[in-house]
Amino acid sequence: MQKKRLNAWSMVSALCAIGLCPLFSIAAIFAGFRALVEIKARGDTRGVRLAWASILVGATITGLWGGGMLWWNINVRSMIEQGPVHAIVDGQSGSVESFLDIFSSSSTPDEATAFLHSLHTQYGTLQSGHLDEDIAESPVDGSNLFLGMVPIEAELSYVLLFENKKMVKMTAQYDLFLPVEGGNKFTNRFAWLRIQTEEDGVLVYPAQLVEDMVQHGE
């Protein structure tokens, strides 16, 4: 008996499954099901097991990518976009621990409370805030990106809206990773933040860290 030839869609599905990227893994699933339908309908080709294996691999890779992107959006992207804003809102509401939690540098609750008090005295209660739209136009060092997309470290600019409808610019140093002995450590925290206006001057946190950076010329 002549051996049946391998179904073309099964081969396509297998090739897509080893592509290890979402587009290819999704294509592997569709190509695999197309192969199963064609094999059953025509009966002159083989490759059912290969098609099912490709579907399984494609579904696994797609699930891993989907889960990874979900985790990234919940943890990293939200921290970049709203981390300092939510921290200030929580801090002004009485949760100093939530404010301290977004910073990689060590600081005491008293220092955080003093900063939050000064912020409230000068500007009032923070209502909302967002990344400055101009940040998208800022040049980014391509050699300092994680996965070619996100800066390992960056000074981010935010626009804050306080209760008196006054809009204030804030700059914050974000660190996705910090250098440690033998490599880099995932941090996803902020090193410092600075609020500066012509009328009220400069307000920084943590003050001691920023002073040390100035003394060392950083």
N, C-alpha and C positions, 0 to 999 in steps of 0.2 A: 504494500500500500504506500502510495506517495505521501511523503510527509507534508503536512500543511505549512504554508509559509506564514511567517510572523506578521501579525496585523500591523499596518503602518501606524495607526493611532496608538497602539500599545508602545511602539518604539518612541513616538513623539512624547507620550506621557512619561516614559522613563527618563528621557533626556531632560524634560522640563523639571522633573522631580529632583534631579541632582543639581539644579541651578541655584538652590539655596537662597532664593530671594522671593518676596511675596508674589510678584507678577508671574514668575515661572511656576511657583508652587500651586497657585490658583489655576494656571493653565494646565498643570499636570492632572488636577482633579477632573476638569472638564474633558480633557483628551482621554483620560482613563475611562470615564463613563461612555464617551463616544465609541471607544474601542469595544467595550462590553456589549453595547447595543449592536454594533456592526458585526461582531463575531457571532452573536446569537442569531441575527437576522440572516446572514449569508452562509455561515457554516463552513466556509472554505479557508478560513484563516484561524490561527491560534494566538494565544497571548493573554488568556484570561487571568492567569496568576500574575503575570507581569503588570497588567492593567490594575489589578487590585492592590498590588504592592506599591505601585506608583501613586495611586489614590491615597493610600495610607501615609506614605512619606510626604506627599504634598499637603495633606490635611494637617499632619504634625507640624511641618514647617510653618504653614499658614497660622496655626494656633499659637506657635511660639512667637512669631512676629507680632501677631495681634495682641497677645498678652504683654509682650515687651513694650509695644507702643502705648498700651493702656497704662502700664506702670509708669512709663516715661512721662506721659501727660499728667498723671495724678501727682507724681512726686517731683519731677525736675521742671517741667514746663510751668506748672502752677507756682512753683517756688520762684522761678525767674520773673513771671508776670505779676504775681500778687504777693509774694512772700513778705517783703518789707511793709507793704501797705496793710496787710492783715495783722502783722506783728504789732504795728503802731496802734491800730484800732483795738486789738486785744489788750495791749499794754495800758492804753488810756481807759479801758473798761475795768482795769484792776488786775488783769492776768499778766503780771510781770514775767512769770515763767515762760509764757508763750512768746513774749517779746525776746527774751534771752535765747530761746531755743533755735532761732534762725541764724545765730552768729557762731562762727567757728572760733573766735577769740573768747578767752575766759573773761568774765566780768561779774561783778557782784550785783545783787538785786538793788542795793542802794544806789549804785552808779546808774543803773537802768531807770530807777525811779526818778533820779535827779534829772536825767535827760528828758524823760517823758513830761516831767513837771515844767521844765523850761520850754519844751515844745508847746505845751498847752497854754502857758503864759503868753507866748509870743503869737501863736496862731489860732488857738482854740482847739476844738475837738475835730479830729480828722473824719471826714465823711466818706471819702472814696479816693481812689487813685489808680493810675495805670502807667504802663510803660510809655515813655515819650515816643510819639510817632516818628520823630526825626531819627530815632536810633537805628531804624532800618536802613538809613542812608549812610550810616557811619562805616568807615572802612574797617574790615576785619582781617586779621592776620590768618591766612589760610593754613599756615603750619601749626597753628595753635588751636585747632578745632578737634573736637571729639566726634568720631564717625563722620567727619567732614561737614558737620552741621552746626554744632553747638560749641561756643568758645569755652575752653578749659577754665579761663578766667577772663573777666571783663568788667569794666566800669559801666554800669547801666544807669540810664537816666529815667526818672519817673516824674509824673505830674501829680501833685497832691491837691485835693480840693477840701478846704476846711469849712467849718460851719458858717463863717462869715462870707462864704462864696469866694474867698481869696484863693487863687491858684499859685502854688509854690513848686519850684523845681527841686528835686532831690537826686543826688548821685549816690550810688551804692556799689561797693566792690563785691562782685559775685565770684565764688570759687567752686567750680564743679569738682575739681581735684586739687589736692595740696601735695607738694613734693615731700616725700618721706624717704628714709634710707632704703634703697633698693627699688624705688619706683614712685608711684603716685597713689594717694589714698582718696577714694571717693568721699567727697565732703558734702556737696550740695548745700552750702551755707554761705552767708555773707560775712565779710571781714569787717566792714565798716559802712557807715552811711553819713552823708553830709547834706545839710540844707543851708542854702546861702541866698540871701536877698540883699539888695542895696540898703533897704531901710533897717533891717534887723541884724545884719551881719551874718556870721557863720555859726552854725550849730552842728556839732559832730558827735558821733558815738561809734565806738567807745573813745572818749577824749584822750586817754593815755596812749592808746595804740596809735592814733593819728599823730600825736606829739612825737612818739618814738620814730615813726616813719619820716616825719619832717627832719628830725635830727640826723637821721641816717641818709637823707637825701633821696628817699624813695618816692 
